[in-house]
Amino acid sequence: MSCFGDFIYRSDVDGSLDGDLKGLVMMTGGLLLMGAHFAFARRTLDRGRSGCGEYGPSMDLAELQDIIERTYGDRDRERGVAATVAWLAEEVGELAQSVRKGTQDQQIHEFGDVIAWIATLANQQGIDLTAAAQRFADGCPKCTALPCAC
């Protein structure tokens, strides 16, 4: 199991969580980066796993992209963008199934996998996920209301 299978997510309603990620992949027939604040914390800190958590108990999008690049970058470039999109689509399907029928641990695992593949694809395309998610920083990018008034 990779480190990314060990993430949980919590909605950051009051802004009190460390390491906020200003984006998460939501499945609505496609992939959208949402601007809601989410924090990802490894559940395995007390399990004594080594090799995971270079960035501590939480990480931001830039740190995620960095660790994905350093861990899988060469292999990802060899695989290519088309194959990465196919892997991402497969992981989205697994996430959808876990949401419908899986346990919370299965859902956590699949959310982590989808986020890791999003970071992989962004790295291949030279996209900064923090910049991509920034359009949601003030709420709805269309009406700028929080919550959306559209």
C-alpha positions in Angstrom: 0.0 0.0 0.0 1.3 3.4 -0.9 1.3 6.4 1.4 -1.5 7.9 -0.7 -3.7 5.0 0.3 -3.4 6.1 3.9 -5.0 9.5 3.7 -8.2 10.7 5.2 -10.0 13.9 4.4 -11.8 16.3 6.6 -13.7 19.4 5.5 -12.0 22.5 6.8 -15.1 24.6 7.6 -13.4 26.9 10.1 -10.0 27.1 8.6 -8.4 25.6 11.7 -6.6 22.6 10.1 -3.0 22.6 9.2 -1.8 21.8 5.7 -5.0 22.8 3.9 -5.4 21.7 0.3 -7.4 24.1 -1.7 -8.7 21.5 -4.0 -10.0 18.1 -4.2 -11.1 15.9 -7.0 -14.9 15.5 -7.1 -16.5 13.0 -9.4 -19.5 14.4 -11.3 -19.2 12.7 -14.6 -15.8 14.3 -15.0 -13.1 15.7 -12.8 -13.3 19.1 -11.2 -10.9 20.7 -8.8 -13.1 22.2 -6.1 -12.0 25.1 -3.9 -13.4 23.8 -0.7 -10.7 23.4 1.9 -9.6 19.9 2.7 -6.8 18.6 4.8 -5.2 15.2 4.4 -3.7 13.5 7.3 -2.0 10.2 7.4 -3.8 7.7 9.5 -0.7 5.6 10.0 1.5 8.0 12.1 1.2 5.8 15.1 1.9 2.6 13.1 5.6 3.4 12.8 5.7 3.1 9.0 9.0 4.4 7.6 9.3 6.0 4.2 6.0 7.8 4.4 5.3 11.3 5.7 8.4 13.2 4.7 6.2 16.3 4.9 4.7 15.4 8.3 1.2 14.5 9.1 -0.2 16.7 6.3 1.0 18.2 3.1 -0.2 20.8 0.6 -0.6 20.3 -3.1 2.9 21.5 -4.0 4.4 19.0 -1.6 2.2 16.3 -3.0 3.3 17.0 -6.5 6.9 17.0 -5.4 6.7 13.7 -3.6 4.9 12.1 -6.6 7.5 13.5 -9.0 10.4 12.2 -6.9 8.8 8.8 -6.4 7.3 8.1 -9.8 8.4 10.8 -12.2 10.7 8.8 -14.5 8.2 6.0 -14.7 5.3 8.4 -15.3 7.1 10.1 -18.2 7.9 6.7 -19.8 4.2 5.7 -19.4 3.0 8.9 -21.1 0.0 11.1 -20.8 -2.5 8.8 -22.6 -1.8 5.9 -20.3 -1.8 8.1 -17.2 -5.3 9.4 -18.2 -6.4 5.7 -18.5 -5.0 4.9 -15.1 -6.8 8.0 -13.6 -10.1 6.9 -15.2 -9.7 3.5 -13.7 -9.0 4.9 -10.3 -12.1 7.2 -10.6 -14.1 4.1 -11.3 -12.7 2.3 -8.3 -13.5 5.4 -6.2 -17.1 5.5 -7.5 -17.5 1.8 -6.6 -16.1 2.3 -3.1 -18.4 5.3 -2.5 -21.4 3.1 -3.5 -20.5 -0.1 -1.8 -17.2 0.2 0.1 -16.1 0.8 3.6 -14.7 4.1 4.8 -11.2 2.6 4.7 -11.7 1.6 1.0 -13.0 5.1 0.2 -9.9 6.7 1.9 -7.7 4.4 -0.1 -9.4 5.3 -3.4 -9.5 9.0 -2.7 -5.7 8.8 -2.1 -5.2 6.9 -5.4 -7.2 9.4 -7.4 -5.4 12.4 -5.8 -2.0 10.8 -6.6 -3.0 10.2 -10.2 -4.2 13.8 -10.5 -0.8 15.0 -9.2 0.9 12.6 -11.7 -1.1 14.0 -14.6 -0.5 17.6 -13.5 3.2 17.0 -13.3 3.3 15.5 -16.8 1.4 18.5 -18.1 3.5 21.1 -16.2 0.4 22.2 -14.2 0.7 23.6 -10.7 -2.3 22.2 -8.8 -2.2 25.1 -6.3 -2.6 27.5 -9.2 -5.3 25.4 -10.7 -7.3 25.3 -7.5 -6.7 29.0 -6.8 -9.7 30.0 -9.0 -11.9 28.6 -6.2 -10.1 30.5 -3.4 -12.9 33.1 -3.1 -15.7 30.6 -3.4 -17.7 30.1 -6.6 -15.6 31.3 -9.6 -18.8 32.4 -11.4 -20.6 34.3 -8.7 -17.8 34.6 -6.1 -20.3 33.7 -3.4 -19.5 31.3 -0.6 -21.7 29.2 -0.6 -22.4 29.4 -4.3 -25.5 31.5 -5.2 -25.7 30.5 -8.8 
